[in-house]
Amino acid sequence: MFKKVILLALFILFYTITHAQYGWMMGTWKSRNGAAALSGNITNTIQVDNVSGESFTGSKTSERNDASHAKITISIAGFFRGKILYLQNGSVVHKEPETSQWDDCSACTQDNKLIISRDSIVLINNISGCNNKCDEQTFYYRLLSEFDSTTERELVDRFGRPSDIIGFQPFHAKEDKPITPNDNNEEEKRRRDSLANIERIKQQADDDVRLAQQKKREQQIADSLNLVKQKDQQRIKDSLDNVARIRQQQINDSALLAQQKKRQQEIADSLNLVKQREQQRIKDSLDNVVRIRQQQINDSTLLAQQKKRQQEIADSLDLVNKREQQRIKDSLQNVAATNLQKQRTADSLRNIQAKKRQQEIADSLATARKQQYNDSLQKAALATVDTPRKDTSQSGSKALTSRTSVLLETYHINSPDILIELFDNGEIDGDRVSVYHNNTIIVSNQTLGTKPITLNIHANATNRDHEFVLVAENLGSIPPNSALMRITAGKQVYKLMVNTDMKTNARIVFYYDGN
């Protein structure tokens, strides 16, 4: 209980001090000369209703000095930081008439300054660098005589210049001195008193009406301010809740991020350890390989040296044997030189005749194979021709001579049997081709499809060069004329994409490297 009393006392003391420190802000601040840009056209008034610590709230009223007397009241809030005053416009509390138009300058940055000017404390409100309609400077003031001497002294010390502080004298509100009539005529005096009394009663009635209207108006403004204050407090509460939620989320995210970073560091450390172990294993393996290789080199060197020594011994023995055989041969040659020479001559003649006969037989076989091969080519050409031979030969010869034949590939093969298969490359669009082998047509105006056009060619030692020319007979429905050529020569398999048109032929050459 004692602690609660102490806390209550401290709270009351703190509230009294802070309220007294900035309590002078409460009241009405009138404008002096209006805004710089709207001087004389608008009357501005600031009403501070509540001061709490270094913060205060209230309203600002602007009234046009024309026939419309349009008026707008907005909520304001501010606070002190040392000698610096921050002031922020809030929402609209009241506007009359409702259709009146006012510039919204709530987003503009305001600079505020408090100074002492003669018998007044002046609040300078300045907006610059925002826009032409809002950039202005407004002066609000309160007479120092509205405050007590202590507060006057405090305000002058805080916001006054050195000359204001040194020459400070308390200001007192001037009191109206009553005027005593000097008329001795009692009747005239009573008449004037009656008239004054009537005028006073009338004035009192008017004052009562104005007071009632003013109280009603003040109540409406107070209700509006309370509503705005409640909305502002709710907004501030929502903002604080949102900030707290965002902060909590940031804390959670930070914790999660820290855990993720820790996990990533652990993974990185594990990976580094594995990497170091793997590098050590590779290094050990390389060292082992180098050691084994060095041993092999040493063994190979030793083996080479042994072989070299053995070769030297063998060479020496061969040289001795050769010399001995040469000596024996020289001895025998002197005995049978004539018979040996005759025998060698006869053997040479027989060898020459045998080689000549073998060459004649090989030439006869090659000629027969070539004739047989040409006959088979002619039969194959006759079997594959769809149109009369004469017309095809003429058109083919013209295509070979008038078009450019481009060499696509040159193949060296070891197998004498060559299998060539032609397909349509891509979508079947009615491409037709002719094929020439060593300037002889072997495929005439046939359509490419999924089923291959098959060509079998045999190569030999006397017929090694084989040239194939692919001629486009049309471009199909999808130009150009495209074909897929698959070549099989023993175990060698090649695939070639061939594109031709009505100006270009495709040329492929095979060289047989076998025996």
C-alpha positions in Angstrom: 0.0 0.0 0.0 2.8 2.4 0.9 4.5 1.7 -2.5 1.3 2.5 -4.3 1.0 5.8 -2.5 4.6 6.7 -3.4 4.0 5.8 -7.0 0.8 7.8 -7.1 2.6 10.8 -5.6 5.5 10.5 -8.1 3.0 10.3 -10.9 1.1 13.4 -9.7 4.5 15.3 -9.3 5.6 14.2 -12.8 2.3 15.2 -14.4 2.4 18.6 -12.6 6.0 19.3 -13.7 5.5 18.2 -17.3 2.1 20.0 -17.5 3.6 23.1 -16.0 6.6 22.9 -18.3 4.5 23.0 -21.5 1.1 24.0 -20.1 1.5 27.5 -21.5 0.8 26.0 -25.0 -2.9 25.5 -24.0 -5.2 28.3 -25.3 -5.9 30.2 -28.5 -3.1 31.3 -30.8 -4.2 34.0 -33.2 -2.6 34.7 -36.6 -0.7 37.9 -37.2 -0.9 39.3 -40.8 -2.1 35.9 -42.0 0.0 33.8 -44.4 2.6 35.5 -46.6 0.9 34.4 -49.8 -2.7 35.0 -48.5 -2.2 38.0 -46.3 -5.5 39.6 -45.4 -7.6 36.9 -47.1 -7.6 34.2 -44.5 -7.7 34.3 -40.7 -5.9 31.4 -39.0 -6.3 30.3 -35.4 -4.7 27.4 -33.4 -6.5 26.1 -30.4 -4.4 23.8 -28.1 -6.8 21.8 -25.9 -4.6 19.1 -24.3 -0.9 19.0 -23.2 0.6 15.7 -22.0 4.3 15.7 -21.2 6.1 17.1 -24.3 3.1 16.4 -26.6 0.0 18.4 -27.3 -3.2 18.1 -29.4 -5.8 20.6 -30.6 -7.2 22.1 -33.8 -6.5 24.7 -36.4 -9.3 26.9 -37.9 -9.0 28.8 -41.2 -11.7 31.3 -42.2 -11.9 33.3 -45.5 -12.3 37.0 -45.0 -14.8 37.4 -47.9 -18.6 37.3 -48.4 -18.6 33.4 -48.1 -16.8 33.3 -44.7 -16.0 29.7 -45.5 -14.4 28.0 -42.6 -12.5 24.7 -42.0 -11.2 23.1 -38.8 -8.6 20.3 -38.8 -7.0 18.4 -36.0 -3.4 19.0 -35.1 -0.8 17.2 -33.0 2.7 18.2 -32.0 5.5 17.7 -29.5 8.7 19.3 -28.3 12.3 18.0 -28.5 14.2 20.5 -26.5 13.5 23.9 -28.2 12.4 22.3 -31.5 8.6 22.2 -32.1 7.1 19.6 -34.4 3.6 20.2 -35.7 1.5 17.9 -37.9 -1.9 18.5 -39.5 -4.5 15.8 -39.1 -8.0 15.0 -40.5 -10.8 17.5 -41.2 -13.0 18.0 -38.1 -15.5 20.5 -39.5 -16.0 22.4 -42.7 -18.7 24.9 -43.7 -20.1 25.1 -46.1 -19.5 21.4 -46.9 -18.9 22.3 -50.6 -16.1 24.7 -49.9 -12.8 23.8 -51.5 -9.5 24.0 -49.5 -6.0 22.9 -50.4 -4.7 19.8 -48.7 -1.2 20.5 -47.3 -1.1 17.7 -44.8 1.7 15.9 -46.7 3.9 19.0 -46.8 6.9 19.3 -44.4 6.5 22.1 -41.8 9.2 24.1 -40.1 8.2 25.6 -36.7 9.9 28.2 -34.5 9.0 30.0 -31.3 10.4 33.5 -30.7 9.7 36.5 -28.3 8.6 39.6 -30.1 8.0 42.6 -27.9 5.0 41.8 -25.7 4.1 38.5 -27.5 5.4 34.9 -27.9 5.2 34.1 -31.7 4.9 30.7 -33.4 6.3 30.9 -36.9 4.8 28.1 -39.1 6.7 27.8 -42.5 5.9 25.5 -45.5 8.4 25.6 -48.4 9.4 23.4 -51.3 6.0 21.7 -51.4 3.8 23.5 -54.0 2.7 27.0 -54.9 -0.6 26.6 -53.1 0.8 25.3 -49.8 4.2 27.2 -49.7 3.5 30.0 -47.1 4.6 31.4 -43.8 2.1 32.0 -41.0 2.6 33.8 -37.7 0.6 32.8 -34.6 0.9 34.8 -31.3 -0.2 35.0 -27.7 0.3 38.1 -25.5 2.7 37.5 -22.6 0.2 39.3 -20.4 -2.0 36.2 -20.7 0.5 34.3 -18.5 1.7 34.8 -14.9 5.0 36.5 -14.2 6.8 33.2 -13.6 5.6 31.7 -16.9 6.5 35.0 -18.7 10.0 34.7 -17.3 10.3 31.1 -18.3 9.2 31.8 -21.9 11.5 34.8 -22.3 14.5 32.8 -21.0 13.7 29.9 -23.3 12.8 31.6 -26.5 14.0 35.2 -26.2 17.1 36.9 -27.4 19.8 38.1 -25.0 18.4 41.6 -25.2 14.9 40.3 -24.4 16.2 38.3 -21.4 18.2 41.3 -20.0 15.4 43.9 -20.4 12.6 41.7 -19.3 9.7 43.4 -17.5 6.4 41.5 -16.7 3.5 42.5 -18.8 0.0 43.2 -17.2 -3.3 43.2 -18.9 -4.8 46.7 -19.2 -8.0 47.1 -17.2 -10.8 49.4 -18.4 -11.4 52.3 -16.0 -15.1 53.0 -15.4 -16.3 56.5 -16.4 -18.3 58.4 -13.8 -20.8 60.8 -15.2 -20.5 64.4 -13.9 -24.2 65.3 -14.6 -25.9 66.6 -11.4 -29.4 66.3 -12.8 -30.9 63.3 -11.0 -33.6 62.9 -13.6 -31.2 62.8 -16.4 -29.1 60.4 -14.4 -32.0 58.1 -13.8 -33.0 58.2 -17.5 -29.4 57.4 -18.5 -29.3 54.6 -15.9 -32.6 53.2 -17.2 -31.4 53.4 -20.8 -28.1 51.9 -19.8 -29.9 49.2 -17.8 -32.1 48.4 -20.8 -29.1 48.4 -23.1 -27.3 46.1 -20.6 -30.3 43.8 -20.4 -30.5 43.7 -24.1 -26.8 43.2 -24.4 -27.0 40.5 -21.7 -29.7 38.7 -23.7 -27.7 39.0 -26.9 -24.6 37.7 -25.0 -26.7 34.8 -23.6 -27.8 33.9 -27.1 -24.3 34.2 -28.5 -23.0 32.3 -25.5 -25.5 29.5 -26.0 -24.7 29.4 -29.7 -21.0 29.5 -28.9 -21.4 26.7 -26.3 -23.3 24.6 -28.8 -20.7 25.3 -31.4 -17.9 24.5 -29.0 -19.7 21.3 -28.0 -20.0 20.3 -31.6 -16.3 21.1 -32.2 -15.4 19.3 -28.9 -17.4 16.2 -30.1 -15.7 16.4 -33.4 -12.3 16.7 -31.8 -13.0 13.8 -29.4 -14.1 11.7 -32.4 -10.9 12.7 -34.3 -8.9 12.1 -31.2 -10.4 8.7 -30.7 -9.8 7.9 -34.4 -6.2 9.1 -34.0 -5.7 7.1 -30.8 -7.1 4.0 -32.6 -4.9 4.7 -35.6 -1.9 5.1 -33.3 -2.9 1.9 -31.4 -3.3 0.1 -34.7 0.0 1.5 -35.9 1.8 0.4 -32.7 0.1 -3.0 -32.9 1.2 -3.3 -36.5 4.8 -2.2 -35.6 4.8 -4.7 -32.8 3.6 -7.4 -35.1 6.1 -6.5 -37.8 8.9 -6.3 -35.1 7.9 -9.7 -33.8 7.9 -11.1 -37.4 11.3 -9.5 -37.9 12.6 -11.1 -34.7 11.1 -14.5 -35.8 12.6 -14.0 -39.2 15.9 -13.0 -37.7 15.9 -16.1 -35.5 14.9 -18.3 -38.4 17.6 -16.7 -40.5 20.2 -17.2 -37.8 19.1 -20.9 -37.6 19.4 -21.2 -41.4 22.8 -19.5 -41.4 23.9 -21.8 -38.6 22.6 -24.9 -40.5 24.3 -23.6 -43.7 27.5 -23.1 -41.8 27.3 -26.6 -40.4 26.6 -28.0 -43.9 29.5 -25.9 -45.2 31.8 -27.2 -42.5 30.7 -30.8 -43.2 31.2 -30.3 -47.0 34.7 -28.7 -46.3 35.6 -31.7 -44.1 34.4 -34.1 -46.8 36.2 -32.1 -49.4 39.4 -32.1 -47.3 39.1 -35.9 -46.8 38.4 -36.4 -50.5 41.4 -34.2 -51.4 43.6 -36.1 -49.0 42.3 -39.4 -50.5 43.0 -38.2 -54.0 46.4 -37.0 -52.9 47.2 -40.3 -51.4 46.0 -42.1 -54.5 48.1 -39.8 -56.7 51.1 -40.4 -54.5 50.5 -44.1 -54.7 50.1 -44.0 -58.4 53.3 -41.9 -58.8 55.1 -44.4 -56.6 53.9 -47.4 -58.6 54.6 -45.6 -61.8 58.1 -44.7 -60.7 58.6 -48.4 -59.7 57.3 -49.4 -63.1 59.7 -46.9 -64.8 62.6 -48.2 -62.7 61.6 -51.8 -63.6 61.2 -50.9 -67.2 64.6 -49.1 -67.2 66.2 -52.1 -65.6 64.5 -54.5 -68.0 65.5 -52.3 -71.0 69.1 -52.3 -69.7 68.9 -56.1 -69.5 67.4 -56.4 -72.9 70.0 -54.0 -74.3 72.8 -56.1 -72.7 71.3 -59.3 -74.1 71.0 -57.7 -77.5 74.6 -56.6 -77.4 75.6 -60.2 -76.6 73.4 -61.6 -79.3 74.8 -59.0 -81.8 78.3 -60.0 -80.8 77.5 -63.7 -81.3 75.7 -63.0 -84.6 78.7 -61.0 -85.8 81.0 -63.9 -84.9 78.7 -66.4 -86.7 78.4 -64.2 -89.7 82.1 -63.8 -89.9 82.6 -67.5 -89.6 79.9 -68.2 -92.2 81.4 -65.6 -94.5 84.8 -67.2 -94.1 83.3 -70.7 -94.9 81.2 -69.2 -97.7 84.3 -67.5 -99.2 86.1 -70.8 -99.1 83.3 -72.7 -100.8 82.7 -70.0 -103.3 86.1 -70.5 -104.7 85.3 -74.2 -105.4 81.8 -73.9 -107.0 81.6 -70.3 -108.3 80.6 -71.2 -111.8 77.8 -73.7 -110.9 76.4 -71.3 -108.3 76.2 -68.4 -110.8 74.3 -70.5 -113.3 71.9 -71.8 -110.8 71.1 -68.3 -109.6 70.5 -67.1 -113.2 68.0 -69.9 -113.8 66.1 -69.2 -110.6 65.8 -65.5 -111.4 64.3 -66.3 -114.8 61.8 -68.7 -113.3 60.7 -66.1 -110.7 60.2 -63.4 -113.4 58.0 -65.8 -115.5 55.9 -66.8 -112.5 55.3 -63.2 -111.5 54.3 -62.2 -115.0 51.8 -65.1 -115.2 50.3 -64.1 -111.8 49.8 -60.5 -113.0 48.1 -61.7 -116.2 45.7 -63.9 -114.2 44.9 -61.0 -111.8 44.2 -58.6 -114.7 41.9 -61.2 -116.3 40.0 -61.6 -113.1 39.7 -57.8 -112.5 38.3 -57.4 -116.1 35.8 -60.1 -115.6 34.6 -58.7 -112.2 34.3 -55.2 -113.7 32.3 -56.4 -116.6 30.1 -58.4 -114.3 29.6 -55.4 -112.0 28.7 -53.1 -114.8 26.2 -55.6 -116.1 24.6 -55.8 -112.6 24.5 -52.0 -112.4 22.7 -51.8 -115.8 20.2 -54.4 -114.8 19.5 -52.6 -111.5 19.1 -49.3 -113.3 16.7 -50.8 -115.8 14.7 -52.4 -112.9 14.3 -49.1 -110.9 13.5 -46.8 -113.8 9.8 -45.7 -113.7 9.8 -43.6 -116.9 11.4 -44.2 -120.3 15.2 -44.4 -120.2 15.7 -41.9 -122.9 13.7 -39.0 -121.3 15.3 -39.7 -117.8 18.8 -39.8 -119.2 18.2 -36.5 -121.0 16.7 -34.7 -118.0 19.3 -36.3 -115.7 22.2 -35.1 -117.9 20.7 -31.7 -118.0 20.4 -31.6 -114.2 24.0 -32.7 -113.8 25.3 -30.1 -116.2 23.1 -27.1 -115.4 23.1 -27.4 -111.6 25.9 -27.0 -109.1 27.0 -30.2 -107.4 28.2 -29.5 -103.9 30.6 -32.0 -102.2 29.1 -32.9 -98.8 31.3 -35.7 -97.5 34.3 -37.9 -98.5 34.4 -41.3 -96.8 37.3 -43.8 -96.7 36.0 -47.4 -96.3 37.7 -50.7 -95.7 34.8 -53.0 -96.7 34.2 -53.7 -100.4 30.4 -53.9 -100.0 28.5 -50.6 -99.6 24.8 -50.4 -98.6 23.1 -47.0 -99.1 19.6 -46.3 -97.8 17.6 -43.2 -98.6 14.7 -41.9 -96.5 12.6 -38.7 -96.4 14.2 -36.5 -93.7 11.3 -35.2 -91.5 7.6 -35.0 -92.6 6.7 -37.1 -95.6 5.9 -34.3 -98.2 6.3 -36.1 -101.6 10.1 -35.4 -102.2 11.3 -37.2 -105.4 15.0 -37.8 -106.2 17.3 -39.4 -108.8 20.8 -40.9 -107.9 23.8 -41.1 -110.2 26.8 -43.5 -109.5 29.9 -42.4 -111.4 27.7 -40.4 -113.8 25.4 -43.4 -114.4 21.8 -43.2 -113.2 20.9 -45.9 -110.7 17.7 -44.4 -109.1 15.3 -42.5 -111.4 12.7 -40.1 -110.1 11.7 -42.1 -107.0 9.6 -40.8 -104.1 11.3 -40.7 -100.6 9.3 -42.1 -97.7 9.6 -44.1 -94.5 10.6 -47.3 -96.5 14.2 -46.8 -97.7 15.4 -46.8 -101.3 18.2 -49.3 -101.1 21.5 -49.3 -103.2 24.2 -52.0 -103.1 27.7 -51.1 -104.4 30.7 -53.4 -104.6 34.3 -51.9 -104.6 37.6 -53.6 -105.3 41.2 -52.8 -105.8 40.7 -51.9 -109.5 37.5 -49.8 -108.8 38.2 -47.8 -105.7 36.5 -44.4 -106.5 32.7 -44.3 -106.2 30.9 -40.9 -106.7 27.2 -40.5 -105.9 25.2 -37.4 -107.0 21.7 -36.9 -105.5 19.4 -34.8 -107.8 16.1 -33.2 -106.6 13.2 -33.9 -109.1 10.9 -31.6 -107.1 10.7 -29.7 -103.8 7.8 -31.5 -102.3 5.1 -29.7 -100.3 7.7 -28.4 -97.8 10.9 -27.0 -99.5 13.7 -27.9 -99.8 14.0 -31.5 -100.9 15.3 -33.2 -97.8 16.7 -36.7 -97.5 18.4 -38.9 -94.9 21.2 -41.1 -96.2 22.4 -44.0 -94.1 25.6 -45.6 -95.3 26.8 -49.1 -94.1 30.2 -50.4 -95.1 31.1 -53.4 -93.0 31.1 -52.2 -89.4 31.3 -48.6 -90.5 27.9 -46.8 -90.4 27.4 -43.1 -91.4 24.3 -40.9 -91.4 24.1 -37.8 -93.6 21.4 -35.1 -93.9 21.0 -34.0 -97.5 19.1 -30.9 -98.7 18.8 -30.2 -102.4 16.8 -27.9 -104.6 16.3 -27.2 -108.3 19.6 -25.4 -108.5 21.9 -27.5 -106.3 22.9 -31.2 -106.3 24.5 -33.1 -103.4 27.7 -35.0 -104.1 29.2 -37.8 -101.9 32.5 -39.6 -102.6 33.7 -43.0 -101.3 37.3 -44.3 -101.5 37.9 -48.0 -101.0 41.2 -48.5 -99.0 41.1 -52.3 -98.8 43.0 -54.9 -100.9 
